[in-house]
Amino acid sequence: MLPLTEIPARVLDLLWKTDTSKYGWWIRGIFRFLRIAFVVIRDLADGQLTLRAMSLVYTTLLSLVPLLAVSFSVLKGFGVHNQIEPMLLNLLAPLGDKGTEITVKIIEFVDNVKVGVLGSVGLAFLLYTVIALIQKIEKSFNYTWRVSQSRPFAQRFSDYLSVIFVGPILVFSALGFSASIVNTELYHALQGVFLLGDLIQYAGKLVPYFLIISAFTFIYIFIPNARVKFISALVGAIIAGFLWESIGWFFTSFILTTTKYTAIYSAFATLIFFLIWLYLGWLILLIGASIAFYHQNPAYVALKGVSLQLSNLEKEQICMQIMLEVCRDYYASKEHMTFDDMGKKIRIPMMLLTDLLQKLENGGYLVRTCTNPQQYYPKLPPEKILVRDFLDYIRKEGDEGSMELQRFHHNHVVSGLFEQISHATHETLAEQSFKDLVNKT
């Protein structure tokens, strides 16, 4: 009989070492689901997702009222501002009566925010608070998608404004459209049809799932500074949506049985439950983003959490190839190379490619556009970029934090050998530029 201590290791071996290519699509799908579940749980255990969810709770508390105040002002011009309260009631439904109480208080705070009283400085601070919330959300999603760089300032400003002003209009227009359909005579007539009425009734119960999944899909596609495929965003949104509704049901049941906590914490119990639900909501959203990332990037799943690192030689070769591809497009008079195009040609994980591109930007070799999708082009004409200078930069990049060499005892044989290697490299490359490399290909 197999000892209990060996069961987890055997299960993991079965999960990761099984060759699924010889099985049917549904077996492969089960294994892929289980592997993604494993790495997501591993990320949760690592603590970064939970830490970022807690950070977003704090930022939400500071920004919720300003965000709703700005949305209220925009929606008021379209006559749908009265939909804010029902939406909040729906989001806080798991809190039961406490959700209604919190919604009333939030609406009171929003009503008290008057732009005319705030003045220009107050209005600017109001918008800054809202933008800070969206920026914090983007950073959390970028971490999930292994993206180290945020959007350029100009693109960030325009995208954030579209979220603040256009987003609420689309959301509440969709809610109003669904509500108007329910109130039509045709809808009521179809409900009276045998079987079709039952089908419509069951479909109506799925509307909350559909709305939350649609909202999550939009967030997963739009917020990260990465090209997210629709199918991957939808997969993450479906799982996150069902988690949202399911955990909401359990949370409601928990609150109904926590009279002891209410007696102990009194008025603070409502605030505590509100904070817990905010935390769970952000955590669910980040879990869905993590699932979408692993669905789109199965190579990260296969690594089982092994950190990706390049050797010095690999880093030099890949950076050289990136620069060569960009210079080739420069002379071909094509559109500048996008991140996706580069990923298809270089074929390395997105996180590593992002880091290398950032290094080349910092070194003054590449420039990134503010367009969507972002494009890359050489900062200088390729004939002015010497290969030896480029190689020296790649080799020395990141040496700022190294220990001072004079602290070490120098062996004249080793030092002389490295001087010979450096001199030979410079002699071989001479005045060769990236234009010369392009002409050779």
C-alpha positions in Angstrom: 0.0 0.0 0.0 1.3 3.5 -0.9 2.3 5.6 2.2 0.2 8.7 2.7 3.2 10.9 2.6 4.0 9.8 -1.0 0.4 10.4 -2.4 0.9 14.2 -3.1 4.1 13.5 -5.0 2.5 10.7 -7.1 -0.5 12.9 -7.9 1.8 15.7 -9.1 3.8 13.3 -11.2 0.6 12.1 -12.8 -0.6 15.7 -13.4 2.6 17.0 -15.0 4.3 13.9 -16.5 1.3 12.4 -18.3 1.6 12.8 -22.1 -1.9 14.0 -23.0 -1.3 14.1 -26.7 -2.5 10.5 -27.1 -5.8 11.2 -25.4 -9.0 12.8 -26.7 -9.7 16.5 -26.5 -11.8 16.3 -23.3 -9.0 14.4 -21.4 -6.6 17.1 -22.6 -9.0 19.8 -21.5 -9.3 18.2 -18.0 -5.5 18.0 -17.6 -5.1 21.6 -18.8 -7.8 22.8 -16.4 -6.2 21.0 -13.5 -2.7 22.3 -14.3 -4.0 25.9 -14.5 -5.8 25.4 -11.2 -2.6 24.1 -9.7 -0.5 27.1 -10.8 -3.2 29.6 -9.8 -3.4 28.1 -6.3 0.4 28.2 -6.1 0.2 31.9 -6.9 -2.3 32.4 -4.2 -0.1 30.6 -1.7 2.8 32.8 -2.8 0.8 35.7 -1.3 1.3 38.4 -4.1 -2.3 38.1 -5.3 -3.8 38.4 -1.8 -1.4 41.3 -1.0 -2.5 43.2 -4.1 -6.2 42.5 -3.4 -5.7 44.0 0.1 -4.0 47.0 -1.5 -6.9 47.5 -3.9 -9.4 47.4 -0.9 -7.6 50.4 0.7 -7.5 52.3 -2.6 -11.2 51.5 -3.2 -12.2 53.0 0.1 -10.5 56.2 -0.8 -11.7 56.4 -4.4 -15.2 54.8 -4.4 -17.2 58.0 -3.6 -15.2 60.2 -6.0 -15.5 57.5 -8.7 -19.3 57.3 -8.3 -19.5 61.1 -8.1 -17.8 61.4 -11.5 -19.9 58.6 -12.9 -23.0 60.2 -11.5 -22.2 63.5 -13.2 -21.7 61.8 -16.5 -24.8 59.6 -16.3 -27.0 62.5 -15.2 -26.5 64.1 -18.6 -27.9 60.9 -20.2 -30.8 60.6 -17.7 -29.7 57.2 -16.3 -28.0 58.3 -13.1 -30.8 56.7 -11.1 -29.3 53.3 -12.0 -26.3 53.7 -9.7 -28.2 52.7 -6.6 -29.6 49.5 -8.0 -26.2 48.5 -9.3 -24.6 49.1 -5.8 -27.4 47.1 -4.3 -26.7 44.2 -6.7 -22.9 44.3 -6.0 -23.4 44.4 -2.2 -26.3 41.9 -2.2 -24.2 39.3 -0.4 -24.1 41.6 2.6 -27.9 41.3 3.0 -29.4 44.2 5.0 -26.0 45.6 5.7 -25.5 46.0 1.9 -28.6 48.1 1.7 -27.4 50.2 4.6 -24.0 50.7 3.0 -25.6 51.6 -0.3 -27.7 54.3 1.3 -24.7 55.8 3.0 -22.6 55.8 -0.2 -25.4 57.5 -2.2 -25.6 60.1 0.5 -21.9 60.8 0.2 -22.1 61.0 -3.6 -25.0 63.5 -3.3 -22.9 65.6 -1.0 -20.2 65.9 -3.6 -20.9 69.2 -5.4 -18.5 70.3 -8.1 -19.4 73.9 -7.7 -18.4 73.8 -4.0 -15.2 71.9 -4.6 -13.7 74.5 -6.9 -11.0 73.8 -9.5 -8.4 72.4 -7.0 -11.0 70.1 -5.4 -12.2 68.9 -8.8 -8.6 68.2 -9.9 -8.1 66.2 -6.7 -11.3 64.4 -7.3 -10.2 63.3 -10.8 -6.7 62.4 -9.5 -8.2 60.1 -6.8 -10.3 58.3 -9.5 -7.3 58.0 -11.9 -5.1 56.7 -9.1 -7.6 53.9 -8.5 -7.6 52.8 -12.1 -3.8 53.1 -12.2 -3.5 50.8 -9.2 -5.8 48.3 -10.8 -3.7 48.4 -14.0 -0.5 47.7 -12.0 -2.1 44.7 -10.3 -3.3 43.3 -13.7 0.1 44.0 -15.2 1.7 42.0 -12.4 -0.6 39.1 -13.2 0.3 39.3 -16.9 4.0 39.6 -16.1 4.2 43.1 -17.7 6.7 45.3 -16.1 5.9 48.6 -17.9 2.7 50.6 -17.8 1.1 52.5 -20.6 2.7 55.7 -21.8 1.4 58.8 -20.1 -0.6 60.1 -23.1 -2.2 56.7 -23.8 -2.8 56.2 -20.1 -4.6 59.5 -19.8 -6.9 58.9 -22.8 -7.7 55.3 -21.8 -8.4 56.2 -18.2 -10.8 59.0 -19.2 -12.6 56.6 -21.5 -13.1 54.2 -18.6 -14.3 57.0 -16.4 -16.7 58.7 -18.8 -17.6 56.2 -21.5 -17.6 53.0 -19.3 -20.5 54.0 -17.1 -22.6 55.0 -20.1 -22.1 51.6 -21.8 -22.8 49.6 -18.6 -25.9 51.4 -17.6 -27.2 51.5 -21.1 -26.9 47.7 -21.2 -28.7 47.4 -17.9 -31.4 49.8 -19.1 -31.8 47.8 -22.3 -32.2 44.5 -20.5 -34.7 46.1 -18.1 -36.8 47.5 -21.0 -36.9 44.1 -22.7 -38.4 42.6 -19.6 -41.1 45.2 -19.5 -42.3 44.7 -23.1 -45.6 43.0 -23.9 -43.8 40.5 -26.2 -41.8 39.3 -23.2 -44.8 38.8 -21.1 -46.6 37.0 -23.9 -43.8 34.6 -24.5 -43.8 33.8 -20.8 -47.3 32.4 -21.1 -46.2 29.9 -23.8 -45.8 26.3 -22.7 -42.2 25.3 -22.0 -40.9 28.5 -23.6 -42.0 30.5 -20.6 -40.1 28.1 -18.3 -37.1 28.4 -20.5 -37.3 32.2 -20.4 -37.6 32.1 -16.6 -34.5 30.0 -16.3 -32.6 32.2 -18.7 -33.6 35.2 -16.6 -31.8 33.6 -13.7 -28.6 33.5 -15.8 -28.8 37.2 -16.6 -26.7 38.2 -13.5 -24.0 35.7 -14.5 -24.1 37.0 -18.1 -23.7 40.6 -16.9 -20.9 39.9 -14.5 -19.0 37.7 -17.1 -19.4 40.4 -19.7 -18.0 43.1 -17.3 -15.1 40.8 -16.3 -14.3 40.0 -20.0 -14.1 43.8 -20.8 -11.9 44.4 -17.8 -9.5 41.5 -18.6 -9.1 42.8 -22.2 -8.9 46.5 -21.6 -7.0 47.0 -18.3 -3.7 45.1 -18.7 -1.0 46.7 -20.8 -0.9 43.5 -23.0 -2.7 42.1 -26.0 -5.3 39.8 -24.4 -7.1 37.3 -26.6 -10.9 37.4 -26.3 -11.2 33.7 -25.7 -8.7 33.8 -22.9 -10.4 36.8 -21.3 -13.7 35.0 -21.6 -12.4 31.8 -20.0 -11.1 33.8 -17.0 -14.3 35.8 -16.8 -16.5 32.7 -16.8 -14.7 31.1 -13.9 -14.4 34.4 -12.0 -18.1 35.2 -12.7 -19.2 31.8 -11.2 -16.8 32.3 -8.3 -18.3 35.7 -7.7 -21.9 34.5 -7.6 -21.1 31.3 -5.7 -18.9 33.0 -3.0 -21.5 35.7 -2.8 -24.1 33.1 -1.9 -21.9 31.5 0.7 -21.0 35.0 2.1 -24.7 35.8 2.5 -25.3 32.5 4.4 -22.3 33.4 6.6 -23.6 36.8 7.4 -27.0 35.4 8.3 -25.4 33.2 10.9 -23.0 35.7 12.5 -25.2 37.4 15.1 -22.3 36.9 17.5 -20.0 39.1 15.5 -22.7 41.8 15.3 -23.1 41.7 19.0 -19.4 41.9 19.6 -18.5 44.6 17.0 -21.8 46.5 17.1 -21.8 49.2 14.4 -18.3 48.2 13.2 -19.6 44.8 12.1 -21.1 46.4 8.9 -17.8 48.0 8.0 -15.9 44.8 8.7 -18.2 42.7 6.4 -18.0 45.4 3.7 -14.1 45.3 3.8 -14.2 41.5 3.7 -16.5 41.5 0.7 -14.4 44.1 -1.1 -11.3 42.0 -0.5 -13.0 38.8 -1.8 -14.3 40.7 -4.9 -10.8 42.0 -5.8 -9.3 38.6 -5.1 -11.8 36.9 -7.4 -11.1 39.5 -10.1 -7.3 38.9 -9.9 -7.8 35.1 -9.9 -9.8 35.4 -13.1 -7.0 37.5 -14.6 -4.5 34.9 -13.6 -6.5 32.2 -15.3 -6.8 34.3 -18.5 -3.0 34.7 -18.5 -2.2 31.0 -18.1 -4.8 30.1 -20.7 -3.2 32.4 -23.2 0.3 31.5 -22.2 0.4 27.7 -21.6 4.2 27.8 -21.6 4.1 29.3 -18.1 1.8 26.5 -16.9 4.3 23.9 -18.1 7.0 25.6 -16.0 5.1 24.9 -12.8 6.4 28.1 -11.2 10.0 27.8 -12.3 11.4 31.4 -12.6 12.5 32.3 -16.1 16.0 33.4 -16.5 18.3 33.9 -19.5 22.0 33.2 -19.5 24.3 36.1 -20.4 24.9 34.6 -23.8 21.2 34.1 -24.5 20.5 37.7 -23.4 23.2 39.0 -25.8 21.9 37.0 -28.7 18.2 37.8 -28.2 18.9 41.5 -27.8 21.0 41.5 -31.0 18.2 39.7 -32.8 15.6 42.1 -31.6 17.6 45.1 -32.7 18.3 43.4 -36.1 14.6 42.7 -36.7 13.7 46.3 -35.9 16.4 47.7 -38.1 15.3 45.4 -40.9 11.8 46.8 -40.8 13.2 50.3 -40.7 14.9 49.8 -44.1 12.0 47.9 -45.6 9.8 51.0 -45.1 7.2 48.9 -43.4 5.1 49.9 -40.4 7.2 49.7 -37.2 7.3 46.4 -35.5 4.7 45.7 -32.9 5.2 43.7 -29.7 3.1 40.8 -31.0 5.2 40.7 -34.3 8.4 40.6 -32.3 7.0 37.8 -30.1 6.2 35.7 -33.1 9.7 36.2 -34.6 11.8 35.9 -31.4 9.6 33.2 -29.7 10.4 33.8 -26.1 8.0 34.3 -23.1 6.3 37.6 -23.0 7.7 38.6 -19.7 11.3 38.1 -20.9 10.7 39.9 -24.1 9.2 42.9 -22.2 12.2 43.1 -19.9 14.7 43.1 -22.8 12.7 45.7 -24.7 12.7 47.9 -21.6 16.5 47.5 -21.4 16.9 48.6 -25.0 14.6 51.6 -24.4 16.6 52.6 -21.3 19.8 52.4 -23.3 18.6 54.7 -26.0 18.5 52.1 -28.7 14.7 51.7 -29.2 11.7 54.0 -29.0 8.2 52.9 -28.2 5.2 54.7 -29.8 2.1 55.7 -27.9 -0.2 54.0 -30.4 -2.3 50.9 -29.8 -0.8 48.5 -30.5 2.6 49.9 -29.4 5.3 49.8 -32.1 9.1 49.9 -31.8 11.7 51.6 -34.0 15.4 52.5 -33.7 16.1 55.8 -31.9 19.0 56.5 -34.3 19.5 55.5 -37.9 20.9 51.9 -37.9 24.1 53.0 -39.7 25.0 55.1 -36.7 24.5 52.3 -34.2 27.7 50.4 -33.8 27.4 46.7 -33.0 30.4 46.8 -30.6 28.9 49.7 -28.6 25.5 47.9 -28.5 27.2 44.7 -27.3 29.1 46.6 -24.6 25.9 48.1 -23.3 24.1 44.7 -23.1 27.0 43.2 -21.2 27.4 46.1 -18.8 23.6 46.8 -18.3 22.6 46.3 -14.7 26.2 46.6 -13.3 25.3 49.7 -11.3 24.6 47.7 -8.1 27.7 45.4 -8.4 30.4 45.5 -5.8 33.5 47.6 -6.5 36.1 45.6 -8.3 39.0 47.2 -6.4 37.9 45.2 -3.3 38.9 42.0 -5.0 42.4 40.7 -5.5 43.3 40.9 -9.2 45.1 38.1 -10.8 47.1 39.6 -13.7 46.8 36.4 -15.8 43.0 36.5 -15.6 42.8 40.3 -16.1 45.1 40.1 -19.1 43.0 37.3 -20.6 39.8 39.3 -20.4 41.5 42.3 -21.9 42.6 40.2 -24.8 39.1 38.9 -25.3 37.7 42.4 -25.3 40.3 43.7 -27.7 39.7 40.8 -30.1 36.0 41.4 -30.0 36.4 45.1 -30.8 38.9 44.3 -33.6 36.5 41.7 -35.1 33.5 44.1 -35.0 35.5 47.2 -36.0 33.2 49.9 -37.2 30.4 47.4 -38.2 26.9 48.9 -37.8 23.5 47.4 -37.7 23.0 48.6 -41.3 25.9 46.2 -42.2 24.1 43.4 -40.4 20.9 44.1 -42.2 22.7 44.0 -45.6 24.1 40.5 -44.7 20.7 39.0 -44.1 
